[in-house]
Amino acid sequence: MEADETTFLKQNLGNHASEPETPVIWEPWCGIVKRGCPQSLVLHRPNPKMSEARALGPGAIRKVEWVPLAKTWLQDKQVILHTDAAKSYKCKVPGVIHDNVIHAKKRVKKNGKWQWRAPNYVRVVKHKIPGTKKTMKVKAGAQTIDRAWRYLKDRISLHQNSTL
């Protein structure tokens, strides 16, 4: 299964959008989907947090919002959950094996020189199946849910950065 969140709308609550101290409210959505089964898409709208006008986004889903969602849809289902590297996804849920990928480039020191390491969108991971001696190889990544977000954003006509 894959889980991820995205933002569809940004709304200024002040009188003028040009005011620097205008609070901003976001419309974030969180989704969970089973790989190979697009009908299993579950959408949840977390309670948006206000932020400053110059904020890049609402940030990742908070742990207090993710835990009840994970317990409702994932607990004791014996699944492997693929997510991005948000810290809130790291909470322990019984019956869930978790792996993640990092979608950002990283600066690392190699042989005394700083270099940029490319983002890691997909990687092969081995997981030990609980209760047995078997291991399972899976591809870690969240392409299915990311594709669902792209599909929805292309078809929903909200005023997203003046695109029609």
N, C-alpha and C positions, 0 to 999 in steps of 0.2 A: 504494500500500500504506500501511497505517497501523500504527504501533507505539505501545504504551503499557504502563504497569505499574500494578498495584493491590495492595492488601493485603487479605487475607481474615481473618486471625486475629492476635490479640495475646495473648501468654502471659507471665505473670510467672514468673520463675524462683526467686524468694525464697520464704520461709516465709509471709509475710503480704503481701497486696497493698497494705496501707496503709503499709508501710515506705517511706520516701522514697528510699532507696538501692538498691531492688530492681532488678536488671537485667531487661530486657524483651526477648523475642525475637518476631520478626514472621514472618508467612508471606506474603512477597511473590510475585507472579506477573507475568511479562512475556508480552505477546502480540503477535503480528504477524498481520495479516489483509489479504487483498487486497480492495479495494472491489468490491462486487457479487458476491462469491463467499464466503459464510460458511463453506463447507466447507474453505476454505484456512486457517482459524484454527490458528495454531501457538502452543502454550503452553510456557513454560519457567519453571522455578522457580529463581530465583537463590539463592545462598547468603545466608541472612539475617544481618544485622549486629545485634549486641546494642546496645541503647540504654538511656537512663535511663528510669525509670518515668514521668516526666512528659512524655516526648517525644510529639509529635503523630503521628508515624509513622516508618517506616524511612527516609524520604527517597527521592530518585529512584534509579533503577538506576545502579550504578557503571560507569565506563568499562571496567574490566577484565572485567565480566560482559557488557556490551553488545557489545563488539568481536567476540568469537568467535561470538556469536549472529548478528550482522549479516553476518559473513563466511560463515557457513554458509547462511543463508537469502536474503541480498540481493545478495551480491557478483556483479558481472557479469550482473545480470538486467535492466539497463536500465529501472529503475523510478523513480518519484517517491515518496519516503517522507514521509508526513505524521505529525508528532509534536507533543508539547507542547514547552515551552521548556527541558527538562532539558539541561544542558551535555553529558552523556555521549552524547546522540544526534548531536552536532555532529562526531563523528569522521569522517574521510574514508574512504569505502568506494567502491572502483571500480565504476562502473556505476550509482551511486545519486545522484539529485538530491534534495536534502533541503529541505523547508520546514517551518516550525513556526508555531504560534499560542501566544499567552500567555493562560493561563486566570486571571489575577489582575488585579484593578483596580490602577491605577498612579496615583501622585500626580505631577502635572506642574505646572509654573509657566507660566501663560498671562497675558500683559499685567500681570505683577507680582503676580498672585494665584495661590495654590495651588488646584488643582482636581483632582478624582478623574476619571480616564479609565476608562470602562467596560471590562470584560474583553473580549478579542477571541477568540471561539470559532471563527469562520469568516471567511475573507477570500479574495478572488480574487487569484491570483498568476500572473505570466507567467514561464514558463521557456523558455530557449533549448534546443532539442534539439541535443545534441552531434553534430557532424559535418555539420550542415545549417544553413541560414539561417532555418529555420522557428521560430516560437514557439508555445507551447501555453499556453492559459489553463486553470487548474485551481482548484478550491476547496480551500484549505488548511484542515485541521481533522481531528479524530480522533473524529468522532461514531460511526463504525461500531464501532470497538474499545471505545469507552465504552459503547455499547449492549450489546455482548457481555458486558462486565463486569457491567452492571446485570442482565442476564438470568441470568448465573451466580450472582450474589449473592442474587437472589430465590429461586433454586431449591436452593441448597446450604444444608443446615441445620447450620451451625456456630454456636457461641454468639457471635454478633456483637452486642455491646451488648444482650444479653438479648432479642433479637427471635426469634420462633419462626416 
